[in-house]
Amino acid sequence: MGFFIYSSMRCAHFIDLDIILKLKTKPWIVSKDNPNIPIMKIEPYQFKSFKSGIFRSHNNKILFNGETFWLPTDFMNKLKVKSKKYKEDISNLAISMQEYLNPSIIEKIDSEIDMEIFNNMINTDDDIYIICGKNKKKYYQKHLEKIEKELISIGLKVKDYYFLSETFYNKDKDDIAYKKVKLLLQHLIGLKTQNDKITEEEITDYEKVYFYDDDKKSIELTKNINTLLENLLLKSEKEVKLIVKDKIRNAENLVVCKFYTHNKSNKFEETLIPLEFSNVIKTFENFKFLD
């Protein structure tokens, strides 16, 4: 294991893909016998509201994929008309997430790319990472190529991508948030983590990392990154603890947490979170380490 060499401040930006790429994806209502053709497409907000039960008083209960949905009367009437047109029984319908799961469909979906977030990175040596908590890279390949072309036009490029979840289904949002914060921590201390401890495997380190996300869970966990560091250190080897101690004592180690509010007049709420040297010292004192 080599020693850390400190020079000018190295900065990196970790950006959640959903902030940059706005895919106009919609759930489909399909026939169970022919799931590749949508009978109706519904807006994501409709899907959530129908599933939440807020239209229960309309008494239009329907089962999709074994789950109960409550439809408003006007929508139920439209669905009955559409089903009749496709000669389908309304009891034989299901929800399909083709636009979220099928790479060949995803690449054709209309999208918007918000490049404004990159303005402050122009004419800097900062590294850029894009994080995705949903699917594999291949699902977004065409859209990522468009983003990369836009970045090249302003003199920027993506250093790397982190795809933290294999599929749209069965992803634990808390687990994805936890992985995001561990990722930030790894790049701050320059060492990779494995399960619940820090390893000796090196990774590109930065003194300041900017984290952009609109997920409240990820933001709250980031604000508590020092607690995560302490927990990981407690289960790490002595040599690793010494390296981390030296790193934190000799560099700024700052997270700039930028919560994306979706408010056009005030897009980001910014919070600064330094890795706390005092907290690390307390952890070391538990192991009776000496300078």
C-alpha positions in Angstrom: 0.0 0.0 0.0 1.5 3.3 -1.1 1.3 6.7 0.7 -1.2 9.4 -0.4 0.3 12.3 -2.2 -1.5 15.6 -1.8 -1.3 18.4 -4.3 -3.9 20.8 -5.5 -7.5 20.1 -4.5 -9.0 17.4 -6.6 -12.8 17.6 -7.1 -15.4 15.3 -8.6 -19.1 15.6 -9.3 -21.4 12.6 -8.8 -24.7 13.1 -10.5 -27.8 11.0 -10.4 -28.8 10.2 -14.0 -32.5 11.0 -13.4 -31.5 14.7 -12.9 -29.9 14.9 -16.3 -32.0 12.6 -18.4 -35.8 13.0 -18.4 -37.3 9.9 -20.1 -41.0 10.2 -20.9 -41.7 6.7 -19.9 -45.2 5.4 -19.1 -46.7 2.2 -17.8 -48.9 0.3 -20.2 -52.2 -1.4 -19.7 -52.1 -4.5 -21.8 -53.9 -7.8 -22.4 -52.3 -10.7 -20.5 -52.5 -12.6 -23.8 -50.7 -9.9 -25.8 -48.4 -7.9 -23.5 -46.4 -6.3 -26.2 -49.2 -4.0 -27.5 -50.4 -1.3 -25.1 -54.2 -0.9 -24.9 -53.6 2.3 -23.0 -50.6 4.2 -21.7 -50.9 6.0 -18.4 -48.9 8.7 -16.8 -46.6 7.7 -13.9 -48.5 10.0 -11.6 -51.7 8.2 -12.6 -50.2 4.8 -11.9 -49.2 6.0 -8.4 -52.5 7.5 -7.6 -54.5 4.6 -8.9 -52.4 2.2 -6.7 -52.6 4.5 -3.7 -56.4 4.1 -3.3 -57.3 7.8 -3.3 -60.1 6.9 -5.8 -61.5 4.2 -3.7 -64.8 6.1 -3.3 -65.4 5.7 -7.0 -65.8 1.9 -6.4 -63.9 1.0 -9.6 -61.7 -1.8 -8.2 -59.5 -3.7 -10.6 -56.6 -6.2 -10.3 -53.4 -5.6 -12.2 -50.6 -8.1 -11.8 -52.3 -9.4 -8.6 -52.4 -5.9 -7.0 -55.4 -3.8 -6.3 -55.9 -0.5 -8.2 -58.8 1.9 -7.7 -59.6 3.9 -10.9 -61.6 7.1 -11.2 -64.9 6.6 -13.1 -63.9 8.7 -16.1 -60.7 6.6 -16.6 -62.6 3.3 -16.0 -65.0 4.3 -18.8 -62.2 5.1 -21.2 -60.6 1.7 -20.3 -63.8 -0.1 -21.0 -64.1 1.5 -24.4 -60.4 0.7 -25.3 -60.8 -2.9 -24.1 -63.9 -3.3 -26.3 -62.0 -1.9 -29.3 -59.2 -4.5 -28.7 -61.8 -7.2 -28.0 -60.4 -7.8 -24.6 -62.2 -8.6 -21.3 -61.4 -6.0 -18.7 -60.7 -8.8 -16.2 -57.9 -10.0 -18.5 -55.7 -6.9 -18.3 -52.3 -6.3 -16.7 -49.7 -3.6 -16.2 -46.6 -3.8 -18.3 -43.3 -1.9 -17.6 -41.9 -2.3 -21.1 -40.8 1.3 -21.3 -38.8 0.8 -18.2 -37.3 -2.6 -18.9 -37.0 -3.3 -22.6 -33.7 -1.7 -24.0 -35.0 -1.7 -27.6 -38.1 0.3 -26.4 -36.2 2.6 -24.0 -33.8 3.8 -26.6 -36.7 5.0 -28.7 -38.5 6.9 -25.9 -38.6 10.7 -26.2 -36.3 12.3 -23.7 -35.0 15.7 -22.6 -31.4 16.3 -21.4 -30.8 19.0 -18.9 -27.3 20.3 -19.4 -27.5 23.3 -17.1 -26.1 21.3 -14.2 -22.7 21.2 -16.0 -22.2 24.9 -16.4 -20.1 25.3 -13.3 -17.8 22.4 -14.4 -16.7 24.1 -17.7 -13.1 25.1 -17.8 -12.2 23.0 -14.7 -10.2 19.8 -14.2 -13.0 18.3 -12.2 -14.0 14.7 -12.8 -17.6 13.8 -13.7 -19.4 10.6 -12.6 -22.9 9.6 -13.4 -24.8 7.3 -11.1 -27.9 5.2 -12.0 -29.9 3.3 -9.3 -32.3 1.6 -11.7 -31.0 -0.5 -14.6 -27.9 -1.7 -16.5 -26.0 0.7 -18.7 -27.2 -1.0 -21.9 -30.8 0.2 -21.1 -29.7 3.8 -21.6 -26.9 3.4 -24.1 -28.4 5.6 -26.9 -29.4 8.3 -24.4 -26.0 8.3 -22.7 -24.4 8.7 -26.1 -26.5 11.9 -26.6 -25.4 13.2 -23.2 -21.7 12.5 -24.0 -22.0 14.3 -27.3 -23.5 17.3 -25.5 -20.7 17.2 -23.0 -18.0 17.1 -25.7 -19.5 20.2 -27.3 -18.7 22.1 -24.0 -15.4 20.5 -23.4 -16.4 18.0 -20.8 -16.6 14.2 -20.6 -17.8 11.5 -18.2 -15.0 9.8 -16.3 -17.1 6.8 -15.3 -20.6 5.4 -14.7 -21.9 3.6 -11.6 -25.0 1.5 -12.2 -26.1 0.3 -8.7 -29.1 -1.9 -9.5 -29.5 -4.6 -12.0 -33.3 -4.4 -12.6 -36.2 -2.0 -12.2 -38.1 -4.6 -10.1 -37.0 -5.8 -6.7 -34.7 -2.9 -6.0 -34.5 -1.7 -2.4 -34.5 2.1 -2.4 -32.8 2.2 1.0 -30.1 -0.1 -0.3 -29.5 2.0 -3.4 -29.2 5.1 -1.2 -26.7 3.4 1.0 -24.6 2.3 -2.0 -24.6 5.9 -3.3 -23.2 7.2 0.0 -20.6 4.5 0.3 -19.5 5.4 -3.2 -18.9 9.0 -2.2 -17.1 7.9 0.9 -14.8 5.6 -1.1 -13.7 8.4 -3.4 -13.1 10.7 -0.4 -10.8 8.3 1.5 -9.3 6.7 -1.7 -10.2 3.1 -0.6 -12.9 0.7 -1.7 -15.4 -0.8 0.7 -16.5 -4.4 0.8 -19.7 -5.3 2.7 -19.4 -3.5 6.1 -15.7 -2.6 6.1 -13.0 -0.6 4.3 -10.4 -2.5 2.3 -6.9 -1.7 1.2 -7.9 -1.6 -2.4 -7.2 1.9 -3.8 -9.6 4.0 -5.8 -9.3 7.5 -7.3 -9.5 9.9 -4.3 -10.8 13.5 -4.1 -10.7 16.1 -1.4 -14.1 17.5 -2.5 -17.0 15.6 -4.0 -20.2 17.2 -5.2 -23.3 15.0 -5.0 -26.5 15.8 -7.0 -29.7 13.9 -6.3 -33.4 14.4 -5.9 -33.9 11.3 -3.6 -34.5 12.5 -0.1 -33.2 9.2 1.4 -29.9 9.5 -0.3 -29.5 13.1 0.7 -30.3 12.4 4.4 -27.8 9.5 4.4 -25.2 11.7 2.8 -25.6 14.2 5.6 -24.8 11.4 8.0 -21.7 10.2 6.1 -19.6 10.5 9.2 -21.7 7.9 11.0 -21.2 5.5 8.0 -17.4 6.1 8.1 -17.3 5.3 11.8 -19.3 2.1 11.4 -17.1 0.9 8.5 -13.9 1.8 10.4 -14.9 -0.2 13.4 -14.8 -3.4 11.3 -11.8 -2.5 9.3 -8.2 -3.7 9.7 -5.7 -1.7 11.7 -3.6 -0.8 8.7 -6.7 0.6 6.9 -7.7 2.6 10.0 -4.2 4.3 10.0 -4.5 5.2 6.3 -7.9 6.7 6.7 -6.8 8.6 9.8 -3.8 10.1 7.8 -6.0 10.9 4.8 -8.6 12.8 6.9 -6.0 14.7 8.9 -4.1 15.9 5.8 -6.9 16.9 3.4 -10.2 18.8 3.3 -12.4 15.8 2.6 -15.7 17.7 1.9 -19.0 16.6 0.5 -21.1 19.3 -1.2 -24.6 17.8 -1.1 -26.9 19.3 -3.7 -30.5 18.3 -3.3 -32.4 18.8 -6.6 -35.7 20.5 -5.7 -37.3 20.6 -9.1 -38.0 24.3 -8.4 -36.9 26.3 -11.4 -36.1 29.4 -9.4 -34.0 27.5 -6.8 -33.0 24.2 -8.3 -30.6 23.0 -5.5 -30.4 23.1 -1.8 -26.8 22.9 -0.8 -25.3 21.4 2.4 -21.6 21.1 3.2 -20.5 18.0 5.1 -16.9 17.6 6.1 -15.5 14.2 7.1 -14.9 14.8 10.8 -11.4 14.1 12.1 -12.6 14.3 15.7 -15.1 11.4 15.1 -12.4 9.3 13.5 -10.1 10.0 16.5 -12.9 8.7 18.8 -13.1 5.5 16.8 -9.3 5.1 17.1 -9.4 5.7 20.8 -11.7 2.7 21.1 -8.9 0.6 19.7 -6.3 2.3 21.8 -4.2 3.5 18.9 -1.3 5.8 19.4 0.1 8.5 17.0 
